[in-house]
């Protein structure tokens, strides 16, 4: 078998593409705002108008590009596609390889503030013995791991690609961490490549089963989760159904309209963060627009929907009767979209070693609370080293 090739990578979007984006933004036609609570029916049109004006006239893509390019990056040919990753060596006596995985509508831009805290903890007052070497890939079909016309990947195939990536980089055993699809892929790695996983740290328990009929325990925490799940199913799953049944149709609109793409993403930055009604209390405009711009410039939005299609047309990630048996740590952020109690989660994850209820933060924890999430990741894997 031919060994996959890898080479250094630097991101540079052509000037013409930036000019085209600004021209499209200048021609934006927005609908009227429904005369009720501004976020009640989706993205607040007035807020969106201000964000689009900033994207056109104030946002500095080159500055965000430079932030990304400050980290060493590689491109590796695996399973017929180019897989992009940040590969950042740890500063310490024995850095642990850590696969750091994003989700949707995220990207590697989520990790720019947390990576230094993980690779060089001494720089932030920590112990260099806690250092990780971080591998933060763009998921297949997302961002810089996408090219037009390439095959689509569900989470199972993504997990296999991630395992191959770590092999190419020389890591026989490694740690994994993720939220959103990153949590699902980490879980799949723990199921299918358990012998290679030191442990898994999650900030979203995506693999916990969501059948209300299974939530019969009358305890308050289980019944609270049941009510949370009912609300989520009723009010928050529309995007999943569209992306999981008609991804190509939706992709046409979002691929052609930067305003449409921004509206689709910003609604999630509003609904899924600990923002108290203002997305910029959780994330800066530059953080949101760096992520949205990467989707825009790479044209990956249609491919990024594919895991939702697979989810609706295949079996649950953890088959009935199986459990995840590698050591698991979990950070529960208060504005996470679903927060199953430990008693429910233990039915899927048999070896939960650390469970921490966090004071602040939401679904995009690496961006919202990089210091707190980094501390939790470090504490969990330090505990595993101490008991190994």
N, C-alpha and C positions, 0 to 999 in steps of 0.2 A: 504494500500500500504506500502510495506517495504521501510523504509527510506534508501537512498543510503549510502553505507559505504564510509568513507574516512580515509586515513591513511597517515602518513608522508612518504616522498619519498626522496631517495638520489640516484643520478646516479653513477653507477660504471660499466664501460665497462670492461669485462674480459681481462686480459693480452693477452690471446690467440687470441682474435679478433683484437687487435692492431697489434700483430705480423703478422697475416694473411693479414691485410691491407698493411703493409710495404712490405711483400713478393709480393703481387700483384703489388704494385707500382714499385717494382724492375724489374718486367717482362713486364712493359708497352711497347707497340709497337705503336709509333705515326706515322701518315701519314706525307708526305712532306708538306711543307708550299708553298701555291700558290705564285708565284713570283710577287706579286703586293702589294698594301697596306695591311699590315699584318692582320688587323681586318675586311677587306672588306667583307669577305665571312663567318664570324663567328669567333670563338676563334683563336687568334694568336697562332700557334703551338709552336713557340719559347718561347713565354711568358708561355704557359702552361707547357712546359718542365721544365722551371725554378721553377714554382710553385709546380709541382709534386715532383721535387727533394727536395724542402723544406718540403713538406708534409711528405716525406719519412724520411728525415734525420735531419730536424730542428724543425718541428712543435711539440709542447708539448701538446698532448691531455689531459694529466692529469692536466695541469695548467688550461685549459679551463673548464674541468670538475669541478675543484675546484671553479672556478669563478661562475659557475652555482649553485653549492652546497652551496655557501655562502648565498644564499637566501633560505628562507623556502619554501618547496615544498610539494604538496599533490598529492595523487592519489585518484580519486573518481570514483566509479562504477555508470555509467549512461547509460541507453539505451543499456545495454549489452556489454559495452566496459569500459576500464579504461581510464579516462580522467585525464591527468597530468596538473598541473598548479603551477606557482609560486604564493604564497599568502603572500603578504608582507604588514604588518600593517603600517599605516601612523603614523607619529610623529607630532601630533598637537591636538588642542582641539576638533575637530569634523571632522575627515578625511572622505572624500567622497569616497564611493566604486567606483572604476574605473576598468572596464573590458577592458583590453588592448590586441588587437588582431592582430596577424601577418598574413602574406599571403604566397604566393609561389613566389620564392623558399626560403622563410624565415622560421624562427623558433623563439623560445623564446630567442635564443642567440641575436636576434636583440635588445632586451630590457635591457640588463645588464647595459648599461651606463645611460639609461634614467630613470630607475625605482627609483634609489636613489634621483634623482632630483624631482620626483613626490611624493615620500613617505616622504621625509625629506627636504622640501625646505629651512628650516632655515640653514641647513648645507651648503647651497650654497648661503647664503646671502638673502634668501627670507623670506616670512612670514609663520610661522607655521600654520596659519589659512587656507592656501591654500593646505594643505597636502591631499593626497589621500591614501586610502588603495588599493593597486594594486592587481588585479587578472589577471595574464597573462597566459592563457592556451596554451598548444600545441593543435592545432585544431584537431578534430577527423580525424584519418587517417594520421596525421603528427607526426613525431618525437616520443616523448614518449607517445602519445595517439594512438599508433598503435601497433597491434600485428598481426602476419601473420594469414590470413584467416578471419579476422573480416569483418563485413559488411562495405560497402562504404557509405560515407556521401557527399551529396551536400550541398550548402550553406544554404538552407532552414532548412534542418535537423540539420546542425551545429548550426544555430541560436537557435533552440529549445533546443539543448543540453546546449548551453551557458546560456540560461535562467534558465534551471534546475540547472546548476552548481551554479549560483548566489543564487538560492533558498536554496540549500543545505548549502551554506555558510552563510545563514541568512540575505541576502540583498534583501529586498523587492523592493527597488528602487536603481538605480545605473546609473552611467555614462558609456559611451562606446566610445572607440577610436580605429581607425584602418586605415591602408592603404592596398592596394591590396585586397585580399579576406577578410581581416579584415575589410575593409571599406564596402564591400558588405554585410558581416554578420552583421555589425553594422546597416546598412540600413534596412536589413531584420528584425532585432530586433525592430527597430523603427516602422516598418509597422505592425508587428504581436504582439508586446508586448509594445505598445506605453505607456500604463499606468505605466509601470515600468521604463521608461527611463527619467532620469533627462535632458539629452541632449546627442547629438552625436557630436564628433569632428572627422574630417576626414582629411587625407592628400592625398587622391585620390578619385575623384568623379566617382567611378566605375559604379554607377547606372544611370548616365545620358545617355539618349538614343543617339545612334551613327548613326542614319539613316541620311545620307547627304541630303536626300530630305526634311528633316524637317528644315534644316539650310538655310532658305530663306532670313533671315534678311541681308540686304546689309552692315551692319555696319562692320568696320574693324575687331573688335574682334571676331565676329561670323565667318566672312570669313577666318580669320586666323586659327580659330579652325577647320573649314571645310578642309582647306589645311593640317593642322596637322593630322587630322583624315584620310585623303586620303593617306598620306605618311605612317602612322602607319598601315593602312589596307594593303598596298602594300608591305611594307618592314619588318614589325615587328610581323606579326600574324602567321607566320609559326608554331611556337611552340604551339600556341593555337589549330591549326587545327590538328596537330599530337596528342597532348595530349587529344584533345576532340573527336577524332575519332578512334584512334588505341592506347589507353594508355597501353594496356597489351604488345603489341609488343615492344614499346619503352622501357617499364620497364625492359624487359629482358636484353637489352644491358646495361642500366645504373645501374641495380642491380648487374650485374656481373663485371663491369669494373669501378674501382674508377677513372681512367683517363677519361672515358666517362662521368661519373657523374660530375666531376670537369669541364670539357669542357662545358657541358650543362649549368651549373650554372654560370661559370665565364663570359660567353658571356653576361649574363644578368647583372652581376655586372659591366661589362664594358659599356653596352649600356644604362642602366637605372640609372646610377649615374652621379653626377656632377664631373666627373673625368678628363675631358680635355684630353682624349686619353690614360690615364694610370689608371687602376682600383685602384692602390694603392695610388693614390692621394685622393680617396674618402674613401676607406676601407683598413684596414691593411690585410696582408696575414693571420694573425691569425683570424681576424674576418671572412673572407671568409671561411677559412678552418674549423673553429669551426662549422659553419652552414653546410657545405658540409659533414663533418665527422658525424654529428648527423644523417643526412639522411642515410649515409652509414651504420653506426652501427645499426640503427633501422630497416633498410631495408624497409622504408616506401615509396620509390619513386613512386611505382605503385599506391598506395592508394592516394598519394598526387595529382595525375593527375585527380582524379574523379570529382572535381568541374568543370573542363573544359568539361568533357563529359556531365555532367548535363547541363551546360550552352548552349551547342550546340544542346541539345535534349529536351529543355523545354522552357517555356516562359521567357520573360525578368523579371528581379528581381522585378521591380516596374510595376505592371500591368497597361495597358493603362487606363487612366482616374483617376488613384490614384496618390497621392503625399505623401511625407514624411513630417509629420506635427509637429514633435518634434523639439525643437530648435537645430540648426546645426551651428557648427563652421568649418571653412575650412582654411587650410594652403596650399597655392599653391607654391610648390617648382619649381624652374626654369627648372630643368631637369626631371620633372615628365613626364611619357610617354604620357599622354594626359592632356590638361589643358583647359577644357571648360570655357568660360566666365560666369560671374555671371548671365547674362541675360538668358543664356541657362540653367544653373544649377537650376535657380529658377522655371523652369517648372517641375522639379522633387522634389526639396526641397522647401517647401512653407514658411519656417520660418528660413531663414539664418540670424543669429544674428552677425556673425563675419566672415570676409573674408580678409585674410592677404596674400599679395604677398611677398614671402620670398626672400632674396637676394641670397642664396646659397643652394644647396642640390638637391637631386633627389628622386627616387622612394623608396629608403631604408632610409627614413628620420630619423628614430629613431637611426640608426647606424651612418649615415653621419653627422647629425646635432642634437645630443641629447639635447644640451643646448637650441637651438632655438626652437625645437619642444616642449620641456617641458614648455618653457615660454609661448608658444601659447596655449597649453592645459590649463595651470594654468589661463591664462588671460581670456579664454573663460568661464570656469566654475566659476571663480570669478564673472564675469559679470552676470551669471545666478543666483548666490546666491544673488547678490545685487538687482536683479529685482524680486525675488520670494516673 
